[in-house]
Amino acid sequence: MHPRIVLQAVSLAAAIATPTVLAHDTGASHSGHPDEVTKAIPLNFITETRGPVSAPKAEKLAPGTKVSGQGFWRFVAAKDKTPVPAEAVSKLKGAHGTILVDKETDTVYWGLQDIGWISFTGKLSKSAIVPQDPVFKRGNLHGADLLPRRGKTPLIAAADNVEGEVYLSDTSFQNPQILKTPNLEPYADGKGYAPTDVAFEGRDRVWVTDGYGKAWFMPAGMDPLKFQGQAFGGKSFSGTPHGITYNPQNHTLVLSARPEGLLKTWDPKHQKVIAIDGLPPGSTVCDVDLWGDYVLAPCLDGAGNSPGPVYIVNLKKKAVVATLRPKVDLGYEDAQHIHDACWYVTGSGRNREVYVLFTNWNPGGVGAMKLVNPE
C-alpha cells in the first residue's frame, strides 16, 4: 500500500492553524518563533499573457489537438518524447520516482524503481538505462536534486524511501556516499525512517525530508555525508512533508505539505516558517520545481479526488497562473496521480522550447507537455 493511504487529506481550514514544532538531538522541543507564520493564505487564480520568456511562435494546431492550461501557459502532449527503454517497460507500472534536468549536458534523469537511473537525451527523443552502482537499483529513487559544478560533473543526491537511505554521487553514478537512519533523538529507536526527498543548500549542505516516516526534515554535511545534529518539523508541521526544495533567490526551503495541500517556505537561517501558500482544496502536492518566480506543483489528486493536476504558481504574485491536467485534457490515461514534475527548457530565442516533464504513480509512467502558442 502506498504511504499516502495512511494519512487522509485534511481540509485547508484545519491546516491553517498548524504550528511549527522544532526538535534537536537533545530531545528538547519547543514552539516556533513568536513572529513565525502559522496561517495559510490561499493562492489566487489569475491568467497571464506573458511569461518568463518570449511566447513560442504562433502556430495553427492540427484539428482536434488538445490543449491544457490558460493564457500564456498552454501546453500540448508531447508523446514522442521520453520513450521508456524496452528493458524497463515491465517495471513501468510500479513507477514511484523523481525526474530532474542536467542543463549543461541537456540530459534528463528519471529514477525508476527496480531499474535505477534512466537518461533521456537528444532533446528527450532517446533513452537508456545508465551504467550505475547496484545501490541505485535495489530500492526506490523517490526524490532527488542536482547540483551543477563548474568544470566538473554535477552532483546528485537521492532519497530512497524503500531502503531508508540517501545517496550522494556525481552523474557517473558510481561509488555513492550512503546516509542511513539519522543518529538523532526522534530516531533513537532506529525505526520509522523513510526519506522522500533531498535538496542541496549550496555546495556544503543538503536537507533531507522524512515524508513517509516521522515527518522531520534535517540538514546534513556533504564531506563527509553526515547529519548535523538537528531535526525540524514533525507531524505537527505536516502529516507528510513529501518534498523539499531550496530556493536560491531568497535562501529558503519550500516544503510540500502533501495532505494539507500547502507550500511552506522555511528560513533555515532563522529556523522559522515565513510563508504558507494554500493550493486549491483537495490538492495533495508532492514537490515543487523552481524556474525563477515560477513553481511547478504536481499533485497526486485534485479537488474531489479528481486526476492529479500540475499547478504553475507565480510566487511573486502569490497566484496560480495555470492548471495543467495531463490525464483529463491531454489524454495521458495513466496519469491519475502526478508524483513529480520539472521544467525542461532547451534552445534559445526563436528556437527555445519549454516543456513540463512529469512522472505519475499508480499506475506509473513518465510524460512531457510542450508549451505552445495556438493561433
C-alpha positions in Angstrom: 0.0 0.0 0.0 1.3 3.4 -0.9 2.1 5.6 2.3 -0.3 8.3 1.3 -3.2 5.9 2.1 -2.3 6.0 5.8 -2.9 9.7 6.1 -6.2 11.1 4.9 -6.1 14.6 3.5 -7.2 17.3 5.9 -9.0 20.5 4.9 -7.2 23.7 4.3 -9.0 25.3 7.2 -7.7 22.7 9.6 -4.2 23.1 8.3 -4.2 26.9 8.6 -3.7 26.8 12.4 -0.9 24.1 12.3 2.0 25.3 14.4 5.7 24.6 13.6 7.5 22.3 16.1 11.3 22.2 16.2 13.3 19.5 17.8 17.0 18.9 18.3 19.2 15.8 19.1 18.9 16.7 22.8 15.3 15.6 22.7 14.1 19.1 23.6 11.2 20.6 21.6 9.5 23.9 21.5 7.1 26.0 19.6 8.3 28.2 16.7 9.4 31.8 16.9 6.8 34.3 18.0 6.9 36.0 14.6 6.6 32.8 12.7 3.9 32.5 10.1 1.2 30.0 11.2 -1.7 30.7 8.9 -2.0 29.8 5.2 -3.0 32.2 2.6 -5.0 30.6 -0.3 -3.4 31.3 -3.6 -5.5 33.4 -6.1 -6.1 32.3 -9.7 -5.0 34.8 -12.4 -4.3 34.5 -16.1 -1.0 35.7 -17.5 -0.5 36.9 -21.1 3.3 37.0 -20.6 5.8 34.6 -19.1 9.4 34.4 -18.1 10.5 34.0 -21.8 9.0 35.1 -25.1 6.0 33.1 -26.2 6.6 30.4 -28.8 5.9 31.3 -32.4 2.2 31.4 -33.1 1.0 28.2 -34.8 -2.1 26.7 -36.1 -2.6 23.4 -34.4 -3.9 20.4 -36.2 -7.7 19.9 -35.9 -8.6 18.0 -32.7 -5.3 18.9 -30.9 -6.0 19.0 -27.2 -4.5 21.9 -25.1 -4.2 22.2 -21.4 -3.5 25.4 -19.4 -4.5 29.1 -19.6 -3.2 32.3 -21.1 0.5 32.3 -21.8 0.8 28.8 -20.2 -0.8 26.5 -22.7 0.6 23.0 -23.4 0.0 20.1 -25.8 1.0 16.5 -25.2 4.5 15.6 -26.4 4.0 11.8 -26.6 7.0 11.4 -29.0 9.3 12.4 -26.1 10.6 10.5 -23.0 10.4 7.0 -24.5 10.9 4.2 -21.9 13.8 1.8 -22.7 12.4 -1.6 -23.8 14.2 -3.4 -20.9 12.4 -1.1 -18.4 8.9 -1.4 -19.7 8.0 -4.3 -17.4 8.8 -2.1 -14.4 6.8 1.0 -15.6 3.6 0.3 -13.8 5.3 0.5 -10.4 7.0 3.8 -11.1 7.1 6.0 -8.0 10.1 8.2 -8.5 11.7 11.5 -9.4 12.8 13.4 -12.5 15.5 16.1 -12.9 17.5 18.0 -15.5 21.2 18.4 -16.1 21.1 21.6 -18.2 24.9 21.6 -19.0 24.6 18.3 -21.0 20.9 18.6 -21.9 20.2 15.3 -20.1 17.2 14.4 -18.1 17.4 11.7 -15.4 14.5 9.7 -14.2 14.5 7.3 -11.2 12.5 4.1 -11.8 12.0 1.6 -9.0 14.0 -1.7 -9.6 15.8 -0.1 -12.5 17.6 2.9 -11.1 18.6 5.9 -13.3 17.3 6.2 -16.8 18.6 9.1 -19.0 16.8 11.0 -21.8 18.9 12.7 -24.4 18.6 14.0 -27.9 16.0 16.6 -26.7 14.1 13.9 -24.9 14.0 11.6 -28.0 16.4 8.9 -26.8 16.6 6.9 -23.6 18.9 4.4 -21.9 19.4 2.8 -18.6 22.7 4.3 -17.4 25.6 2.3 -16.0 25.4 2.7 -12.3 26.3 1.3 -8.9 23.9 -1.5 -7.9 22.7 0.5 -4.8 20.6 2.7 -7.1 18.6 -0.3 -8.3 17.8 -2.1 -5.1 15.2 0.3 -3.6 13.3 3.3 -5.0 14.8 6.7 -6.1 11.8 8.7 -4.7 13.0 12.3 -4.7 16.3 13.9 -5.8 18.2 17.1 -6.5 21.0 18.0 -8.9 23.9 20.5 -8.1 25.8 21.9 -11.1 29.6 22.3 -10.6 31.8 24.4 -12.9 34.4 22.2 -14.6 33.0 19.0 -13.0 30.1 16.7 -13.5 27.1 17.6 -11.3 26.3 16.0 -8.0 23.0 14.2 -7.5 21.5 13.4 -4.1 18.6 11.0 -4.0 16.3 9.8 -1.2 15.4 6.1 -1.2 12.2 5.6 0.7 12.3 1.8 0.5 15.8 1.3 1.8 15.7 4.2 4.1 18.8 5.8 2.7 20.1 8.9 0.9 22.7 8.6 -1.8 25.3 11.2 -3.0 27.2 10.8 -6.2 28.1 12.6 -9.4 26.5 11.6 -12.7 28.8 8.7 -13.2 26.6 7.1 -10.5 29.5 5.1 -9.1 30.6 4.7 -5.5 28.0 6.8 -3.9 28.2 8.0 -0.3 25.3 6.5 1.7 23.5 8.2 4.5 21.4 5.9 6.7 19.0 6.4 9.6 19.6 9.7 11.4 21.5 9.5 14.7 19.0 12.0 16.2 16.6 11.8 19.2 13.4 11.3 17.1 15.0 8.1 15.6 16.6 6.8 18.8 14.6 3.6 18.3 16.2 3.2 14.8 12.7 2.9 13.3 10.2 4.9 11.3 12.6 6.5 8.7 11.6 6.6 5.1 13.1 9.7 3.4 11.2 11.1 0.4 13.2 14.0 -0.9 16.5 15.8 -0.6 17.7 19.3 -1.6 21.1 20.9 -1.9 21.6 24.1 0.0 24.8 25.5 -1.7 27.8 23.3 -2.0 28.2 22.2 1.6 24.9 21.0 2.9 21.8 19.0 1.9 18.4 18.8 3.5 16.5 15.5 3.8 12.8 15.3 4.5 11.4 12.1 6.1 8.0 12.3 4.4 6.9 8.7 4.8 8.4 8.3 8.3 8.3 10.5 11.3 8.0 13.7 9.2 11.1 15.5 10.3 13.5 17.4 8.0 17.2 17.6 8.7 20.4 19.1 7.4 23.5 17.0 6.6 27.0 18.0 5.6 28.4 16.6 2.4 32.1 16.0 3.1 31.5 13.5 4.6 27.8 12.9 4.2 26.6 13.2 7.8 23.7 14.6 9.7 24.4 17.8 11.5 22.6 17.1 14.8 19.2 18.9 14.2 15.7 17.9 13.2 12.8 20.2 12.4 9.1 19.8 11.7 7.5 16.6 12.9 3.9 15.6 12.4 2.5 18.9 13.6 4.4 20.6 10.8 2.8 18.2 8.2 1.4 14.8 8.2 3.6 14.1 5.1 6.3 16.7 4.3 6.7 14.9 1.0 9.0 17.3 -0.9 11.8 19.8 -0.1 13.3 22.3 -2.5 15.9 25.0 -2.0 15.2 28.5 -3.4 18.5 30.3 -4.1 16.7 33.6 -4.8 15.9 34.1 -1.1 17.8 31.3 0.5 14.8 29.4 1.8 13.4 25.9 1.7 10.0 25.2 0.2 8.4 22.1 1.8 5.5 20.4 0.2 3.0 19.5 2.9 1.1 17.0 0.9 -2.1 16.0 2.8 -2.7 19.7 3.8 -2.1 21.0 0.2 0.3 23.6 1.4 3.6 25.0 0.3 5.5 26.0 3.4 8.5 28.4 3.0 11.0 27.9 5.8 14.0 30.1 6.6 17.0 27.9 7.6 19.0 30.8 9.0 16.3 31.9 11.4 14.7 28.4 11.6 11.1 29.5 11.1 8.2 29.4 8.6 8.0 32.7 6.7 5.1 31.9 4.3 2.4 29.3 3.9 0.7 29.2 0.5 -2.5 27.2 0.1 -3.2 25.3 -3.1 -6.8 24.7 -4.1 -8.6 22.4 -1.5 -8.1 18.7 -2.2 -4.7 19.2 -3.9 -2.2 16.7 -2.5 1.0 18.4 -3.5 4.1 16.2 -3.8 7.0 18.5 -4.6 7.9 21.8 -6.4 10.4 22.7 -9.1 11.6 26.3 -9.5 12.2 28.4 -12.5 12.8 32.0 -11.3 9.5 33.2 -9.8 7.6 30.2 -11.2 6.9 27.0 -9.4 5.6 23.7 -10.7 3.4 22.0 -8.1 2.5 18.4 -9.1 -0.3 16.8 -7.1 -1.4 13.2 -6.6 -5.0 14.4 -6.6 -7.0 17.4 -7.4 -10.3 18.7 -5.9 -12.8 15.9 -5.2 -10.2 13.2 -5.8 -10.0 14.2 -9.5 -7.0 13.2 -11.5 -3.8 14.9 -10.3 -3.1 18.4 -11.8 0.2 20.2 -12.2 -0.2 23.8 -11.0 2.0 26.6 -12.2 2.4 29.1 -9.4 3.8 32.6 -9.7 5.4 33.1 -6.2 5.9 36.8 -6.7 2.2 37.3 -7.5 1.1 34.7 -5.0 -1.2 33.2 -7.6 -1.9 30.0 -9.6 -1.4 31.1 -13.2 -2.2 27.8 -14.9 -3.7 24.4 -14.1 -2.3 21.6 -16.3 -4.2 18.4 -16.5 -2.3 15.6 -18.2 -5.0 13.0 -18.0 -8.2 15.0 -18.4 -7.0 17.4 -21.0 -4.2 15.7 -22.9 -5.1 12.0 -22.9 -2.3 10.6 -20.7 -4.6 7.8 -19.5 -2.2 6.5 -16.8 -1.6 9.9 -15.3 -4.2 9.6 -12.5 -1.7 10.7 -9.8 1.1 13.1 -10.6 4.1 12.4 -8.4 6.8 14.7 -9.7 7.4 17.4 -12.3 10.2 19.6 -13.6 10.9 22.3 -16.1 12.8 21.5 -19.2 13.9 24.4 -21.3 16.1 23.9 -24.4 17.4 26.2 -27.1 17.3 30.0 -27.1 15.5 32.8 -28.9 13.1 31.7 -31.6 14.5 28.1 -31.2 13.6 27.9 -27.5 11.3 25.1 -26.4 9.7 24.9 -23.0 8.4 21.6 -21.6 6.9 20.4 -18.3 8.0 16.8 -17.7 6.1 14.7 -15.2 6.0 11.3 -13.6 2.9 9.5 -12.4 2.2 6.8 -9.9 -0.4 4.0 -9.6 -0.1 3.3 -12.4 3.4 4.6 -13.0 4.7 6.4 -16.1 6.5 9.4 -17.4 5.4 12.1 -19.9 6.0 15.5 -21.4 3.9 18.6 -22.2 5.1 21.3 -24.6 4.4 25.0 -24.4 2.6 26.3 -27.5 1.1 29.5 -28.7 -2.1 28.5 -30.7 -3.3 30.9 -33.3 
